[in-house]
Amino acid sequence: MTDKNIVEVAVEAGSFTTLAAALGAAGLVETLQGAGPFTVFAPTDDAFAALPEGLVAALLLPENVDALKAILTYHVVAGQVHAADVTTGDVPTVQGSTFAVDTADGVVINGTAKVTATDIAASNGVIHVIDSVLVPAGIDPAALLA
C-alpha cells in the first residue's frame, strides 16, 4: 500500500501529464485526492495524443470545462475495483452513464480502449491504465473543434 493518492501516483508515473493537466483544468484534482475510494481508468499521454488534432487544447479551454469534466469523470468508477473483480458488463461511472467492459480477450472498454496495466495502488483507490480516451455519449468531439 502506498500513502500517495491517485493524483500523486499518476503524476509520479510520468506518463499521465496530459491527464494531470486536464484534471487541473476541470477542477477535479482535489476530488481525486479525496477519501474515495475510486477506480480510475487512466489514459496515457499517448492516448490523449491519438485524439484528433487540437481536441485536447479545445477541451482545456474554460468554455469547454463541462465537456472536459464529463469526459474525465467517465473514466472514474466509485469504489475500489481490482483487475480480478472486473467482469463483462456495463459499469456505472461517476459521470452518470455506463461504459461497456468486455473480458473475452483481456479487458476492453467500449470496444476500443484496452487495459494495458492494472492494479496500480493508491491510498484512495486503484488505477488501471488504458490506451485510449473514453468519450461518453452526448459529448461530440467534432463540435468542440468547430
Backbone as JSON Lines, residues from 0, in Angstrom:
{"i":0,"aa":"M","n":[0.85,-1.19,0.0],"ca":[0.0,0.0,0.0],"c":[0.89,1.25,0.0]}
{"i":1,"aa":"T","n":[0.43,2.24,-0.67],"ca":[1.16,3.49,-0.76],"c":[0.41,4.58,0.03]}
{"i":2,"aa":"D","n":[1.13,5.6,0.42],"ca":[0.46,6.71,1.09],"c":[0.16,7.83,0.1]}
{"i":3,"aa":"K","n":[0.43,7.61,-1.19],"ca":[0.16,8.62,-2.22],"c":[-1.24,8.41,-2.8]}
{"i":4,"aa":"N","n":[-1.95,9.52,-3.02],"ca":[-3.3,9.41,-3.59],"c":[-3.23,9.21,-5.1]}
{"i":5,"aa":"I","n":[-4.39,9.03,-5.71],"ca":[-4.45,8.73,-7.15],"c":[-3.73,9.78,-7.98]}
{"i":6,"aa":"V","n":[-3.94,11.04,-7.69],"ca":[-3.31,12.11,-8.47],"c":[-1.79,12.06,-8.3]}
{"i":7,"aa":"E","n":[-1.32,11.88,-7.07],"ca":[0.13,11.83,-6.83],"c":[0.77,10.63,-7.52]}
{"i":8,"aa":"V","n":[0.11,9.48,-7.49],"ca":[0.63,8.28,-8.16],"c":[0.7,8.5,-9.67]}
{"i":9,"aa":"A","n":[-0.35,9.09,-10.22],"ca":[-0.39,9.33,-11.67],"c":[0.71,10.31,-12.09]}
{"i":10,"aa":"V","n":[0.86,11.4,-11.34],"ca":[1.89,12.39,-11.68],"c":[3.29,11.77,-11.57]}
{"i":11,"aa":"E","n":[3.5,11.01,-10.51],"ca":[4.8,10.38,-10.3],"c":[5.15,9.38,-11.4]}
{"i":12,"aa":"A","n":[4.15,8.74,-12.0],"ca":[4.39,7.75,-13.05],"c":[5.02,8.38,-14.28]}
{"i":13,"aa":"G","n":[4.71,9.66,-14.54],"ca":[5.34,10.36,-15.65],"c":[4.67,10.17,-17.0]}
{"i":14,"aa":"S","n":[3.72,9.25,-17.12],"ca":[3.07,9.01,-18.42],"c":[1.63,9.51,-18.45]}
{"i":15,"aa":"F","n":[1.28,10.33,-17.45],"ca":[-0.08,10.86,-17.36],"c":[-0.08,12.38,-17.23]}
{"i":16,"aa":"T","n":[0.86,13.06,-17.88],"ca":[0.95,14.51,-17.72],"c":[-0.27,15.21,-18.33]}
{"i":17,"aa":"T","n":[-0.78,14.7,-19.45],"ca":[-1.96,15.32,-20.06],"c":[-3.17,15.11,-19.16]}
{"i":18,"aa":"L","n":[-3.32,13.9,-18.62],"ca":[-4.42,13.62,-17.7],"c":[-4.35,14.55,-16.48]}
{"i":19,"aa":"A","n":[-3.16,14.72,-15.93],"ca":[-2.99,15.58,-14.76],"c":[-3.36,17.03,-15.1]}
{"i":20,"aa":"A","n":[-2.93,17.5,-16.28],"ca":[-3.27,18.87,-16.7],"c":[-4.77,19.01,-16.88]}
{"i":21,"aa":"A","n":[-5.4,18.0,-17.46],"ca":[-6.84,18.03,-17.68],"c":[-7.6,18.03,-16.35]}
{"i":22,"aa":"L","n":[-7.14,17.24,-15.4],"ca":[-7.77,17.21,-14.08],"c":[-7.68,18.59,-13.43]}
{"i":23,"aa":"G","n":[-6.55,19.24,-13.59],"ca":[-6.38,20.59,-13.05],"c":[-7.31,21.58,-13.71]}
{"i":24,"aa":"A","n":[-7.4,21.53,-15.04],"ca":[-8.26,22.45,-15.79],"c":[-9.74,22.24,-15.44]}
{"i":25,"aa":"A","n":[-10.1,21.01,-15.12],"ca":[-11.5,20.69,-14.81],"c":[-11.83,20.89,-13.33]}
{"i":26,"aa":"G","n":[-10.82,21.21,-12.54],"ca":[-11.04,21.39,-11.11],"c":[-11.32,20.08,-10.38]}
{"i":27,"aa":"L","n":[-10.76,18.98,-10.89],"ca":[-11.03,17.66,-10.3],"c":[-9.87,17.1,-9.48]}
{"i":28,"aa":"V","n":[-8.77,17.82,-9.4],"ca":[-7.61,17.31,-8.65],"c":[-7.99,17.06,-7.2]}
{"i":29,"aa":"E","n":[-8.63,18.05,-6.59],"ca":[-8.99,17.92,-5.17],"c":[-9.93,16.73,-4.94]}
{"i":30,"aa":"T","n":[-10.86,16.53,-5.87],"ca":[-11.79,15.4,-5.75],"c":[-11.04,14.08,-5.74]}
{"i":31,"aa":"L","n":[-10.12,13.92,-6.69],"ca":[-9.38,12.64,-6.79],"c":[-8.27,12.53,-5.76]}
{"i":32,"aa":"Q","n":[-8.06,13.57,-4.96],"ca":[-7.17,13.48,-3.82],"c":[-7.96,13.19,-2.55]}
{"i":33,"aa":"G","n":[-9.29,13.14,-2.69],"ca":[-10.17,12.92,-1.55],"c":[-10.17,11.47,-1.09]}
{"i":34,"aa":"A","n":[-11.04,11.18,-0.14],"ca":[-11.05,9.89,0.54],"c":[-11.34,8.71,-0.39]}
{"i":35,"aa":"G","n":[-12.22,8.92,-1.37],"ca":[-12.56,7.8,-2.25],"c":[-13.32,6.72,-1.51]}
{"i":36,"aa":"P","n":[-13.12,5.47,-1.82],"ca":[-12.15,5.02,-2.83],"c":[-12.67,5.2,-4.26]}
{"i":37,"aa":"F","n":[-11.72,5.34,-5.19],"ca":[-12.02,5.5,-6.6],"c":[-11.25,4.45,-7.39]}
{"i":38,"aa":"T","n":[-11.82,4.08,-8.52],"ca":[-11.09,3.29,-9.51],"c":[-11.01,4.17,-10.75]}
{"i":39,"aa":"V","n":[-9.8,4.46,-11.2],"ca":[-9.6,5.33,-12.36],"c":[-9.03,4.52,-13.5]}
{"i":40,"aa":"F","n":[-9.71,4.59,-14.65],"ca":[-9.2,4.02,-15.88],"c":[-8.48,5.17,-16.57]}
{"i":41,"aa":"A","n":[-7.14,5.2,-16.4],"ca":[-6.34,6.37,-16.76],"c":[-5.73,6.26,-18.15]}
{"i":42,"aa":"P","n":[-6.13,7.17,-19.05],"ca":[-5.49,7.2,-20.37],"c":[-4.08,7.79,-20.28]}
{"i":43,"aa":"T","n":[-3.16,7.19,-21.0],"ca":[-1.78,7.67,-21.04],"c":[-1.67,8.94,-21.9]}
{"i":44,"aa":"D","n":[-0.5,9.56,-21.84],"ca":[-0.24,10.7,-22.72],"c":[-0.39,10.29,-24.18]}
{"i":45,"aa":"D","n":[0.05,9.09,-24.53],"ca":[-0.09,8.6,-25.91],"c":[-1.56,8.49,-26.3]}
{"i":46,"aa":"A","n":[-2.42,8.1,-25.36],"ca":[-3.86,8.0,-25.64],"c":[-4.43,9.38,-25.96]}
{"i":47,"aa":"F","n":[-4.04,10.39,-25.17],"ca":[-4.51,11.74,-25.45],"c":[-3.94,12.25,-26.78]}
{"i":48,"aa":"A","n":[-2.69,11.89,-27.09],"ca":[-2.06,12.34,-28.34],"c":[-2.75,11.75,-29.56]}
{"i":49,"aa":"A","n":[-3.43,10.61,-29.39],"ca":[-4.11,9.96,-30.51],"c":[-5.47,10.6,-30.83]}
{"i":50,"aa":"L","n":[-5.93,11.51,-29.98],"ca":[-7.19,12.22,-30.26],"c":[-7.0,13.13,-31.47]}
{"i":51,"aa":"P","n":[-8.1,13.52,-32.11],"ca":[-7.97,14.44,-33.26],"c":[-7.18,15.69,-32.88]}
{"i":52,"aa":"E","n":[-6.38,16.15,-33.83],"ca":[-5.51,17.3,-33.58],"c":[-6.32,18.5,-33.09]}
{"i":53,"aa":"G","n":[-5.85,19.11,-32.02],"ca":[-6.49,20.29,-31.47],"c":[-7.55,19.99,-30.41]}
{"i":54,"aa":"L","n":[-7.97,18.72,-30.27],"ca":[-9.05,18.41,-29.34],"c":[-8.65,18.61,-27.89]}
{"i":55,"aa":"V","n":[-7.46,18.18,-27.52],"ca":[-7.03,18.37,-26.13],"c":[-6.98,19.86,-25.8]}
{"i":56,"aa":"A","n":[-6.41,20.65,-26.68],"ca":[-6.34,22.1,-26.46],"c":[-7.74,22.69,-26.34]}
{"i":57,"aa":"A","n":[-8.66,22.23,-27.18],"ca":[-10.05,22.73,-27.13],"c":[-10.7,22.35,-25.81]}
{"i":58,"aa":"L","n":[-10.46,21.13,-25.34],"ca":[-11.05,20.69,-24.07],"c":[-10.53,21.48,-22.88]}
{"i":59,"aa":"L","n":[-9.31,21.98,-22.98],"ca":[-8.71,22.71,-21.87],"c":[-9.18,24.17,-21.8]}
{"i":60,"aa":"L","n":[-9.93,24.62,-22.81],"ca":[-10.45,25.99,-22.79],"c":[-11.56,26.11,-21.74]}
{"i":61,"aa":"P","n":[-11.61,27.24,-21.04],"ca":[-12.62,27.41,-19.98],"c":[-14.06,27.18,-20.45]}
{"i":62,"aa":"E","n":[-14.36,27.56,-21.7],"ca":[-15.74,27.39,-22.18],"c":[-16.13,25.92,-22.39]}
{"i":63,"aa":"N","n":[-15.16,25.03,-22.38],"ca":[-15.45,23.6,-22.57],"c":[-15.26,22.79,-21.29]}
{"i":64,"aa":"V","n":[-15.23,23.45,-20.14],"ca":[-14.96,22.77,-18.88],"c":[-16.01,21.69,-18.57]}
{"i":65,"aa":"D","n":[-17.26,21.91,-18.94],"ca":[-18.29,20.91,-18.66],"c":[-18.05,19.63,-19.46]}
{"i":66,"aa":"A","n":[-17.67,19.77,-20.73],"ca":[-17.36,18.6,-21.55],"c":[-16.13,17.88,-21.0]}
{"i":67,"aa":"L","n":[-15.12,18.65,-20.59],"ca":[-13.91,18.07,-20.02],"c":[-14.23,17.29,-18.75]}
{"i":68,"aa":"K","n":[-15.04,17.89,-17.86],"ca":[-15.43,17.19,-16.63],"c":[-16.17,15.9,-16.95]}
{"i":69,"aa":"A","n":[-17.07,15.95,-17.92],"ca":[-17.85,14.76,-18.3],"c":[-16.92,13.65,-18.8]}
{"i":70,"aa":"I","n":[-15.97,14.01,-19.64],"ca":[-15.03,13.01,-20.18],"c":[-14.18,12.43,-19.04]}
{"i":71,"aa":"L","n":[-13.65,13.28,-18.19],"ca":[-12.77,12.79,-17.13],"c":[-13.52,11.94,-16.11]}
{"i":72,"aa":"T","n":[-14.71,12.36,-15.7],"ca":[-15.45,11.58,-14.7],"c":[-15.99,10.28,-15.29]}
{"i":73,"aa":"Y","n":[-16.04,10.2,-16.62],"ca":[-16.44,8.97,-17.32],"c":[-15.36,7.89,-17.16]}
{"i":74,"aa":"H","n":[-14.16,8.28,-16.78],"ca":[-13.06,7.35,-16.55],"c":[-12.97,6.87,-15.1]}
{"i":75,"aa":"V","n":[-13.89,7.32,-14.25],"ca":[-13.83,7.04,-12.82],"c":[-15.04,6.22,-12.38]}
{"i":76,"aa":"V","n":[-14.75,5.17,-11.61],"ca":[-15.79,4.32,-11.04],"c":[-15.69,4.46,-9.52]}
{"i":77,"aa":"A","n":[-16.85,4.6,-8.87],"ca":[-16.86,4.68,-7.42],"c":[-16.46,3.34,-6.83]}
{"i":78,"aa":"G","n":[-15.68,3.37,-5.76],"ca":[-15.23,2.15,-5.12],"c":[-13.89,1.69,-5.66]}
{"i":79,"aa":"Q","n":[-13.39,0.65,-5.09],"ca":[-12.09,0.11,-5.48],"c":[-12.31,-1.21,-6.2]}
{"i":80,"aa":"V","n":[-12.05,-1.22,-7.5],"ca":[-12.27,-2.4,-8.33],"c":[-10.91,-2.9,-8.83]}
{"i":81,"aa":"H","n":[-10.51,-4.05,-8.35],"ca":[-9.24,-4.64,-8.78],"c":[-9.45,-5.48,-10.03]}
{"i":82,"aa":"A","n":[-8.38,-5.74,-10.75],"ca":[-8.46,-6.48,-12.0],"c":[-9.18,-7.81,-11.83]}
{"i":83,"aa":"A","n":[-8.94,-8.5,-10.74],"ca":[-9.56,-9.8,-10.5],"c":[-11.08,-9.69,-10.36]}
{"i":84,"aa":"D","n":[-11.58,-8.49,-10.08],"ca":[-13.01,-8.27,-9.88],"c":[-13.73,-7.8,-11.13]}
{"i":85,"aa":"V","n":[-12.99,-7.54,-12.2],"ca":[-13.58,-6.99,-13.42],"c":[-14.26,-8.11,-14.21]}
{"i":86,"aa":"T","n":[-15.51,-7.87,-14.58],"ca":[-16.27,-8.84,-15.38],"c":[-16.91,-8.13,-16.56]}
{"i":87,"aa":"T","n":[-17.33,-8.91,-17.55],"ca":[-18.01,-8.36,-18.71],"c":[-19.35,-7.77,-18.27]}
{"i":88,"aa":"G","n":[-19.66,-6.6,-18.79],"ca":[-20.93,-5.96,-18.5],"c":[-20.82,-4.45,-18.51]}
{"i":89,"aa":"D","n":[-21.93,-3.8,-18.19],"ca":[-21.96,-2.34,-18.13],"c":[-21.57,-1.87,-16.73]}
{"i":90,"aa":"V","n":[-20.7,-0.88,-16.69],"ca":[-20.17,-0.39,-15.42],"c":[-20.59,1.07,-15.24]}
{"i":91,"aa":"P","n":[-21.26,1.39,-14.12],"ca":[-21.63,2.78,-13.87],"c":[-20.41,3.63,-13.53]}
{"i":92,"aa":"T","n":[-20.38,4.83,-14.1],"ca":[-19.26,5.74,-13.86],"c":[-19.7,6.91,-12.98]}
{"i":93,"aa":"V","n":[-18.74,7.63,-12.45],"ca":[-19.02,8.82,-11.66],"c":[-19.72,9.88,-12.51]}
{"i":94,"aa":"Q","n":[-19.47,9.86,-13.81],"ca":[-20.08,10.82,-14.74],"c":[-21.6,10.63,-14.8]}
{"i":95,"aa":"G","n":[-22.09,9.42,-14.52],"ca":[-23.52,9.2,-14.52],"c":[-24.01,8.2,-15.54]}
{"i":96,"aa":"S","n":[-23.21,7.93,-16.56],"ca":[-23.59,6.91,-17.52],"c":[-22.71,5.67,-17.31]}
{"i":97,"aa":"T","n":[-22.85,4.7,-18.18],"ca":[-22.07,3.47,-18.05],"c":[-21.13,3.3,-19.23]}
{"i":98,"aa":"F","n":[-20.09,2.48,-19.02],"ca":[-19.3,2.02,-20.16],"c":[-19.35,0.5,-20.18]}
{"i":99,"aa":"A","n":[-19.11,-0.05,-21.37],"ca":[-19.2,-1.5,-21.56],"c":[-17.83,-2.13,-21.42]}
{"i":100,"aa":"V","n":[-17.74,-3.16,-20.57],"ca":[-16.5,-3.89,-20.37],"c":[-16.64,-5.26,-21.0]}
{"i":101,"aa":"D","n":[-15.61,-5.66,-21.76],"ca":[-15.56,-6.99,-22.36],"c":[-14.26,-7.65,-21.9]}
{"i":102,"aa":"T","n":[-14.38,-8.82,-21.29],"ca":[-13.2,-9.52,-20.78],"c":[-12.84,-10.75,-21.61]}
{"i":103,"aa":"A","n":[-13.41,-10.88,-22.81],"ca":[-13.16,-12.07,-23.63],"c":[-11.7,-12.18,-24.05]}
{"i":104,"aa":"D","n":[-11.05,-11.05,-24.32],"ca":[-9.66,-11.05,-24.78],"c":[-8.93,-9.92,-24.07]}
{"i":105,"aa":"G","n":[-8.55,-10.16,-22.81],"ca":[-8.03,-9.08,-21.99],"c":[-9.21,-8.27,-21.51]}
{"i":106,"aa":"V","n":[-8.99,-7.01,-21.16],"ca":[-10.09,-6.14,-20.76],"c":[-10.15,-4.98,-21.76]}
{"i":107,"aa":"V","n":[-11.32,-4.85,-22.4],"ca":[-11.54,-3.79,-23.38],"c":[-12.79,-3.02,-22.97]}
{"i":108,"aa":"I","n":[-12.69,-1.7,-23.01],"ca":[-13.8,-0.83,-22.64],"c":[-14.37,-0.17,-23.88]}
{"i":109,"aa":"N","n":[-15.69,-0.25,-24.0],"ca":[-16.41,0.33,-25.14],"c":[-15.86,-0.13,-26.49]}
{"i":110,"aa":"G","n":[-15.32,-1.32,-26.53],"ca":[-14.86,-1.91,-27.78],"c":[-13.56,-1.35,-28.33]}
{"i":111,"aa":"T","n":[-12.98,-0.35,-27.65],"ca":[-11.77,0.26,-28.21],"c":[-10.62,0.42,-27.22]}
{"i":112,"aa":"A","n":[-10.91,0.76,-25.99],"ca":[-9.84,1.05,-25.03],"c":[-9.38,-0.22,-24.33]}
{"i":113,"aa":"K","n":[-8.12,-0.57,-24.56],"ca":[-7.54,-1.75,-23.93],"c":[-6.89,-1.37,-22.6]}
{"i":114,"aa":"V","n":[-7.12,-2.2,-21.59],"ca":[-6.45,-2.01,-20.32],"c":[-5.05,-2.6,-20.48]}
{"i":115,"aa":"T","n":[-4.02,-1.78,-20.27],"ca":[-2.65,-2.22,-20.51],"c":[-1.85,-2.46,-19.24]}
{"i":116,"aa":"A","n":[-2.34,-1.96,-18.11],"ca":[-1.71,-2.21,-16.81],"c":[-2.81,-2.11,-15.76]}
{"i":117,"aa":"T","n":[-2.71,-2.92,-14.73],"ca":[-3.78,-2.97,-13.74],"c":[-3.27,-2.84,-12.32]}
{"i":118,"aa":"D","n":[-4.21,-2.55,-11.44],"ca":[-3.99,-2.6,-10.0],"c":[-2.81,-1.75,-9.51]}
{"i":119,"aa":"I","n":[-2.7,-0.53,-10.03],"ca":[-1.7,0.4,-9.53],"c":[-2.29,1.03,-8.28]}
{"i":120,"aa":"A","n":[-1.71,0.71,-7.15],"ca":[-2.29,1.09,-5.86],"c":[-2.08,2.56,-5.54]}
{"i":121,"aa":"A","n":[-3.11,3.14,-4.93],"ca":[-3.05,4.49,-4.38],"c":[-3.73,4.43,-3.02]}
{"i":122,"aa":"S","n":[-3.48,5.44,-2.21],"ca":[-4.06,5.44,-0.86],"c":[-5.57,5.54,-0.87]}
{"i":123,"aa":"N","n":[-6.14,6.08,-1.95],"ca":[-7.58,6.28,-2.03],"c":[-8.22,5.54,-3.2]}
{"i":124,"aa":"G","n":[-7.58,4.48,-3.66],"ca":[-8.16,3.7,-4.74],"c":[-7.13,2.97,-5.57]}
{"i":125,"aa":"V","n":[-7.5,2.75,-6.81],"ca":[-6.65,1.97,-7.71],"c":[-6.73,2.56,-9.11]}
{"i":126,"aa":"I","n":[-5.63,2.43,-9.86],"ca":[-5.56,2.92,-11.24],"c":[-5.35,1.73,-12.17]}
{"i":127,"aa":"H","n":[-6.11,1.74,-13.27],"ca":[-5.88,0.82,-14.37],"c":[-5.54,1.69,-15.58]}
{"i":128,"aa":"V","n":[-4.5,1.35,-16.31],"ca":[-4.04,2.15,-17.44],"c":[-4.76,1.69,-18.71]}
{"i":129,"aa":"I","n":[-5.26,2.66,-19.49],"ca":[-5.9,2.34,-20.77],"c":[-5.2,3.07,-21.9]}
{"i":130,"aa":"D","n":[-5.36,2.52,-23.11],"ca":[-4.61,3.04,-24.26],"c":[-5.4,3.99,-25.15]}
{"i":131,"aa":"S","n":[-6.59,4.38,-24.74],"ca":[-7.33,5.41,-25.47],"c":[-8.25,6.16,-24.52]}
{"i":132,"aa":"V","n":[-8.69,7.32,-24.95],"ca":[-9.55,8.17,-24.13],"c":[-11.0,7.78,-24.38]}
{"i":133,"aa":"L","n":[-11.74,7.6,-23.3],"ca":[-13.16,7.27,-23.38],"c":[-13.97,8.56,-23.48]}
{"i":134,"aa":"V","n":[-14.96,8.56,-24.38],"ca":[-15.82,9.73,-24.53],"c":[-17.26,9.27,-24.32]}
{"i":135,"aa":"P","n":[-17.94,9.85,-23.34],"ca":[-19.31,9.42,-23.07],"c":[-20.28,9.89,-24.15]}
{"i":136,"aa":"A","n":[-21.4,9.19,-24.27],"ca":[-22.46,9.61,-25.19],"c":[-22.87,11.03,-24.81]}
{"i":137,"aa":"G","n":[-23.2,11.82,-25.79],"ca":[-23.61,13.2,-25.52],"c":[-22.49,14.21,-25.67]}
{"i":138,"aa":"I","n":[-21.26,13.74,-25.75],"ca":[-20.13,14.63,-25.99],"c":[-19.68,14.41,-27.44]}
{"i":139,"aa":"D","n":[-19.7,15.46,-28.24],"ca":[-19.32,15.37,-29.64],"c":[-17.98,16.06,-29.82]}
{"i":140,"aa":"P","n":[-16.9,15.25,-29.89],"ca":[-15.57,15.87,-30.04],"c":[-15.46,16.79,-31.26]}
{"i":141,"aa":"A","n":[-16.1,16.43,-32.35],"ca":[-16.03,17.26,-33.57],"c":[-16.61,18.65,-33.32]}
{"i":142,"aa":"A","n":[-17.67,18.71,-32.52],"ca":[-18.31,20.0,-32.25],"c":[-17.37,20.92,-31.46]}
{"i":143,"aa":"L","n":[-16.51,20.31,-30.62],"ca":[-15.56,21.11,-29.85],"c":[-14.48,21.72,-30.72]}
{"i":144,"aa":"L","n":[-14.27,21.13,-31.88],"ca":[-13.23,21.61,-32.8],"c":[-13.79,22.63,-33.8]}
{"i":145,"aa":"A","n":[-15.1,22.76,-33.84],"ca":[-15.74,23.63,-34.84],"c":[-15.5,25.11,-34.55]}
